[in-house]
Amino acid sequence: KETPADDDREVAVILKAVMPGDPSVKLGGVDPVAEIMALADTAGLRVVSAVLQKRDRPHPGTYVGRGKLEELKQEAERVGAHVILVDDPISPAQGRNIEETTELRVVDRSELIMDIFARNARSHQAKIQIELAQLQYFQSRLTRMWTHLSRMEGGEVGTRGPGETQLETDRRIIGKKISVLRGRLVDIEKQAHTQHKSREGSFRIALVGYTNAGKSTILRRLTGADVLVEDRLFSTLDTSTRTWDLDVPFDVLLSDTVGFIRKLPHDLVASFHATLMEAREADLLLHIVDASSLTVEFDIESVERTLKRIECENHQTLMIFNKLDQVGDEQMIDLQHLLGKWVGSFAVSATEGTGLEKVIERILEIARLREERGEYLLPHSRSDLAARLRTLATVEREEFLDNGIFLEARFEIGQKARWEKALRKVGLLPPITS
């Protein structure tokens, strides 16, 4: 593959232990390094080569065998690599041994994903969350980082690593910073909880799914919201909540959430606790799936695993297979199988708008189960109460009868109780007896 001469991105070589659970092992035609290459591209790296080894499990000390590490070193030298990308979370010891063999910086999957999050963080909250996750990740890797810095050719720190005193100082600084950031996130969560309480009575829907499944496109299509839509991994980190105008007598709020991915770093999930609150407190989840993905069932499994980690596995969920316009003839057979497997699921194209009418119909059915209804007969002399009812509810039927004004109304959650309390106060409804 030819590379433009002015491409000054860092050159990377991928190292991957291909294990039995990998999608490329279970599915034909799946490139084992496709996803890590997409992540690298998003992070601004240029991948020029990959070194793979089939293994039942990673080597505890070196991730792959010693012979494969020597092959990696030779390949990195051949292509002039600056960095080694490991397509798994690795231990500090594994990272140190790979660095000692290759004499290059080693970035594992967790660090790469966190780097992308840091690049894409826009809000104050997202920046705090990603900084906390990165600090917690690096806290256990300080020794390896210092060892690497002391070996860097032309580095300013000389040829010896710092004394233990310097490491202890750095650990204390990082520990203090982590404590401060955690405190800030607690304050943010309190504010978010207050905001969520103000939304009580609304019907809250959260879009969840694998990264780049098209959640933001669906949010824009359904609500007309001006949100960022990019064909890139993790383009959405901040939750976007928009009002959705549906034919129900209460507010409907639709929220886009951060995308999930296989091997999503634990520190990242923990740090994004406040952001993921939108999913936890939703009345309905829309699980958006990229139907054109070759690893679609693995993507679904990964999202469901993450939903379980954030205690959302029991939420009412609608499965929506998106990107129907990108599904080829052969994949269409697999999609029909998936639609049969996930009863009540939908196939749509958010880009073209096809298939969304049925999704909206189903959401309306679910939302209307929350409606409260009531029928009332008011004296002709209390037309003021009839006017008040019109401000509290949607009056679907109103008739002037001989014995009074008959009204049939649909209420927002909680409004029916307020209305009937007012009627009891003026003696138009019998008091509640225990």
N, C-alpha and C positions, 0 to 999 in steps of 0.2 A: 504493500500500500504506500503510495507516494505521499510525502509530507511536504507542505509548503516550506520553502526555505526560511520564511520569516516567522515560523512557528517556534516561539521561544518558551513554550510551556516546559515544565519539568518532565523528564522522560522517566517512565515507570515500567517495571517488569512485575507481572503478577506471579505470585506463588500460591498454589492451591492444592490442598489434599482433597481429592475427590472421593467422598465416602458414600456408603450404600444409600443413605437417605437423600442424596443430592438429586434434584430434578433431572439432571442430565443422565443419571444412571437409570432412572425409572422411565424416562420418556425419550423416545428417539427424536433426533433432530434438534435437541436443545443444546445450545452452546454453554458449556459449563462456566465460562467466564463472561457471558453476555452482561449479566447484571453488574458485576464488579467493574466492568469496562464503562458501563453507563454512569455508575457512581463516580468513577475516576474522571470522566469527561465533565461531569457536573462540577467536580472539585477543581477543575482546571489542570488536570494532569494528562499527559499524552502516553498512552499505553502502546508499547511497540512489540511486546513479546510476553509469553506466559510459559511458566514451567509447572507442569502438573504431575501429581503422583497419586495413583489409586491406593487407598489405604482403608482398613476397617475402622481405624481411629487415629487421631493425630498422635505423633510421637510426643511423649510428655516433656522431653527436654528440647527438641529441635523442630517440632511440628511435622517435618518430613524427615526421611532418613538422611544420614550424613552424606551419602553419595549424591543424593538429590540436591543437597545444599551446595556441594562443590559444582554441580552442573549449573545451579542458579548463579553462582559467583561468576563462572565463565560466560554465561549468557549475558549477565549484567555488564560485564567488561566489554563484551563484543558489541553491544548496542549503545554503550555509553550512558547507562542508566544513572539517575540521581536518587531514585527511591525504589524500595521493594514494597509492593502492595500484597498483603496477605488476606485472602478472602475468607477469613474467620476471625473471631475474637481470639487473641492469643495471650498467654501468660507472660509476665515480665521476664521469666527465665527463657521462654521460647524466643521472645523478641531479642533478648541479649545475645543468645547463641546465633541467631540468624545475622545480627549486626556484626558480630565478631568474625563470622565467616565471610560475609560479603563486603564488610567495611562501608556499608551504605545505611542510610536512614531507613528504618522499617516502620511502616504504617499499617496497622491491622484494620479490619472491616469496621470495628467500633469507632476508632479514631477518625477514619475516613467519613463515616456518616455524621459524626459530630462536627467535623470540619465543614461539611455541606450545610448543616443546620446553622452554624455560626455565620457562614456567608449569606444565608437567606434570611436570617433573623432581622426583622424590621422594627417591631415594637420593643418598648422598654422591658416588658415582661418576657418576651421570647429571648432577648439578649441575656437577661439574668438567668433564665432557665438553662440555656446552653452553656453559659460560663460555669454554672454550678456543676453541670454534668461533666464538663471537660476537666474541671479541677478535681472532682472525685475520681475520675478515670486516671489522671496523671499522678495523683497522690501516692498510689501504690507502685508507680513506675519511675519515681525520682532517681533512684540509684542508677537504673539503666540509662536514663536521659543524660545524667552527668557523665557516665562512662563514655557514652557516644560523643558528647561534646568534647571531651578531653582527647578523643582520637581523631577528630575532624582535621583534615589536612588544612594547614594555614589557619586553624582556629586560634582565637585570642586567648584561650584558657590554657595554653601550653600542652605538654605531653602527659601530665599527671592529672588524675581526677582530684576534686577538692577533698578536704578532710571530712571526717564524720561530722564535725561541728557545723560545717556549711550545710550538709544535708539536713541536719536537725533543725537548723535555722529556717531552711526552705520549707520543711514539713510544718513547722510552727506557723509560718506566714500563710501557707496554703490552708491549714486547718482553721486559722482565724478568718480568712476570706470566705471559706465554705460556711462557717457559722453566720457571718454577716449576710451572705446571700440567702441562706435558709430563712433567716429572720425576715428579709424583704419579701420572700415568696409567701411566707405565712401572712404578712400584711396584704399582699396581692390576693391571696385566697379569701381572706376575710372580706375584701372589697367585692370580689367576684360572687361570694355567697350572698352579700347584701343585694347585689344586682340581680342575682337569680331569684331571690325572694320577691323582688319587685315584679318579676315575670310570672309569679304564681297566678294561675288562672289561664295562662297562655298554653297553647298546645305546642310543645317543643319537639322539633325533629332534628336529628343530627345525621349528617352524612359521614359515613366511615368507609374505609377501604384501603386497599394497597396503594402505595404511592403511584401517582400518574394514571389512576384508573378513570379520571374524568370527573371528580367530585365538584371541582370549581366550575367546570363547564355546565354541569347539571344545576348548580346553584344559580348561575347566571341565566340559564334557560328558563328556570321555573319562576324566578323572582325579578329578573331584569336587572340584577345587581351588577354594578361595575366592579368586578373583582378580577384579580390577576389570573389569567389563564395561559399557562405555558406547557409545552410538551417536554417537561423536564422533571426529574425526580425532586421531590420535596420543595416544590415552588410555593406551597402553602404551609406556613408554620403557625401563623396567628389565626385564631378562630374568627371567622367572619359570620356574623349573625344578621339575617335580614328578615323583615316582615314579609310574609307571603299572603297575598290577598286571596283567600279561599272563601267559599260560601258557607261560613259557619259564624255563629254570633260571638266569637272570641278571637283573640289574636293568635295567629299561627306564626311561629318563629322557626326559621330554617337555618341551621348552622353548618358551615364547612369546618372540618377538623384536619389536623395534621395526618398525613398518610402514614401507613404502616409499611414495614418491610421485613423480610426474613432476617433473623438474628438482630433484631432491633436492640441496641444496647440497653441493659437494665438501668444504668444511671440516667439515661435519656428519658425512659418511661417515668422514672421516679421524679425527675426534675420537671417534666411537663404535666405534673399532677393537676395544676390549676387549669391548664389549657384543655386537658382531657375531661375536665368536669362537665363540659358541654355534653359529652357523650353519656357520662354517668347519670346526669340528671334529665336526660331526654325522655319523652313519653314514647318515642318511636325512633328506631334507627333505620336508615336506608343504607344497606351495605352495597356499595358500588363496586362492581367487578369489571375488569377489562376483559371482555369476552374474546378479544383477539389475541390475548396472551397465550403463548405456548405452554405456560406453567399455571394455567388458570386455577386448577384445583389446589395446587401448592399455595397460590396466592390467597385463596379462600381460607385454607387451613391456617396460614400464618396470621391473617387478620383475626380469625376466631380465637387463636391462642392469645393474641394481644388483648382482645376484648375481655377474655377471662382474667388476664393479669390486672385489668383496671375495673374488674367486677361489673362487667356489662353483659355477661354471657346469657343472662335470663331476660334481657330486654326484648320487647316485641320488635321484630326485625323483618324488613322486606328486602329480599335479595334482588338486585337490579343488575342485569348483565348489560353493560354499556359498550359502546364502540361497535354496534351492529354493522355499521357501514364499512368496517375494516375486517369483518369476518369473511374468510374465503369459503369456497364451496365445500372443501373437505372439512374445515372447522365447523361448518354449519351443522353437520351430523353430530359432532361432539356437543355443540351448543344445545341442540334439541334434547340430547341425553341429560345435560345439566338442568335444563328447564323442567324435565320430568322428575329429576332427582330432588330438586328444590321446589316443592309444591308451593304454588302461589308466587313464583318468581316472575320477572319480566325481562324482556329483551328490548333494548332501546338504543337509539343513537342520539346522544345529547347534542352533538354537532348539527345534525339534520333535524332534530326535534321529533323524530318518529318514535312511536311506542309510548310516549310520555302521557298521552291522554288516559290510558288504562291505569298507569301508576297513580295519576291524580285522582281518578275515580276511587281506587282502593284506599288512598289516604283519606279521602273525604268520608268514606264508609267508617273508617276507624275513628276519625275525629268526631263524627256525629254521635258516636256511642257515648261521648263525654257530655253531650248537650243535656240540659235540664229543660223540661217543658212544663207548662201549666195552663189551666183553663180557669177563667175568673168571670164572675158576674158582679159588676159594680152598679150601685144606684145611679140613676141619671144625674142626681145632684152632685156626684163626685167625679165629674169629668176631669178635675185636677189630678185625680189618681190615675186615670187613663193616660193623661199626658205624661205623668211621671213614669208609668210603665214603659212608655215608648222610649224613654231615655235609658232605661235599665235593660231592655231586651228587644229582640226583633219580634214585633207583633205580626203574626202570620194571618190572623183572621180577626176581624172586628165587625160586630153586628149590633145595631140598635134595636133591641127587642122591647116589648111592652113593659116587661118587668126590670129592665136595666140594660147596661152595656155589656155585651159578651165579648171577651178577648181571649185569644189563644196565642201564647208567646213561647219563644225559645230564649233561654237565658245563657249568659256566660257562666262559667263555673263560679259558684258562690253568690251570684246575684239573686237567684231565686229565694234563697234564705233571707236575704236583706229585704226583698220585696214583701214576702209573706209576713215578716216581722212587723213591717209598717202596717199591713192590713190588720194584723191582730191588735195593734195599738189603737186602731180606730174602731175595733169591734166588728170588722167585716170577715174575720176568720176566727174560728174557735181557738182558744188557747191550747198550747201543747200540754198534754197531761202525761205524767210519768207512770 
